[in-house]
Amino acid sequence: MPLVEYTTAEGLAHLQLSAPPANCYSYEMMTQLDAAILQARFDPQVHVIVLSGAGEKFFCAGADIGMLTEADPYFKYNFCLHANETLLRLENTPKLVIAAIDGHCVGGGLEVAMAADIRVARRGSGKCGLPEVKLGVLPGTGGTQRMVRMLGKARAIELMATGEVFDFDRAEQLGLVNAVWDADDHDAFMARAREYARGFVPPAAASRAVGLIKRACVTGSEVGLGDGLALERELQQRLFEGDDAREGLAAYVGKRAPAFKGT
């Protein structure tokens, strides 16, 4: 049974973390996730990536604590390094990534979700937060860096220093998740998440433009304004040379709905 189940349909790649009971990640899971991200990145038929956890109790409860307890410091360092590299690969892939969160999303699980571009969650299904301080460690899979960038320094430090966990409505208020949906069960929630994701797939959406918007924002937010504007211009030129920009402009002039190809 794979630790990351990979399926594709209707322009979507679905990456499901599958390690019962809590979908905790190990080096083996991160290796499979890394490979799945690359598979989705190189597949021209994939326009959007949906990331979820198996079952409705946990999206992901973070790293496998049992594994870390037995590992030596040398392994732990390289494990953290590889996890960082994997999530950076997800973040840098020029395709929209949507984390569909059903169940608890704590510690490293939230760190995985924060590497996605959009987070949606099922109301009442669990808690989220970064409680690593209660284990005497810090959030070591990007939490200290991504949460600060998302929420600002003061709020992020407070949440990590207290180790507070909270429901998804509170997460939405904070800006950690984009939307919280009511759903009767896991299947209904995932169906809605896939429907939402298909809204970013051609012909409804110019997925290449969406992907390059993501690249401009991810990279541009880490450099100076001048360099960010230069990147924006170069990415815009790539779009001007593609089919979707021509189709979008022609559709606007012709007063019709565009039919995008993702090229």
C-alpha positions, 0 to 999 in steps of 0.5 A: 500500500503506497504512503502517498496515493496518486491519481489523476482525473479531469485535469487534477492530480490527487495526492493523498497521504495514506498512513493510518491512523494519523497519516504521520509522515516518515522519510519514506512518505516524504520520498513518495510525496517528492516523487508524486509532486514531480510526476504532477509537475511534468504531466501536461494533462495535470493543471491543478494538484489536490493534496489530502489525507486518507480518512476523515480523522486526520489530514496529517498529524505531522512527523512520525514521533516514534520514528524520530524518537528512535533516530539519531541526530544525524538522521533527524537533520537530514530528514528535516532537510529532505522534508524542507526540500520536498515542500519547497518543490511543491511550493515552486511547482508552477501549478496551483496546489489546493490542500483539502483538509478533513480532520486534524491538521497539526504540527508538521501536518499544518506545515505541509498544508501551508506549502499549498497555495490554497487551503480549504477545510471541513467545518468541525472535523478537527483542530489545527496549530503548531504545538511543537513547543510542547515537545521541546522543539520548534516547528521544523518543516517550514512552520517558523518561516511560512507562518510568519509570512502568512500571519505576520511576526507577532501573531505567528510567534504567539501561536507557536510559542503557546502551542495553541490549537484551534478549530478551522473557523478560527484558522479562517479568521487568522488567515491560515485557511481560505474557506471552511465548508460544511459537508456531511462526510469525507466523500462529500467534502472531497467531492466539493474540493475537486469541484472547486479545483476544477474551476482552475482547469481549462477550458474554464480557466487559463491554468498556465496563467494561474501557475505563473501568477503563483510563481510570480508571487512565491518568488517575488515575495522573497526578492526586492520590488525591482527584481519582483517586477522584472520577474513579473514582466518576464512571466507576462511575456511568456503568457503573451506568447501563448495560446490562452492570452490570445484566446482571452483577448479575442474572447473579450473583444468578441464578447464571448466566453473564452475556451482556454487550453492551458497553453 
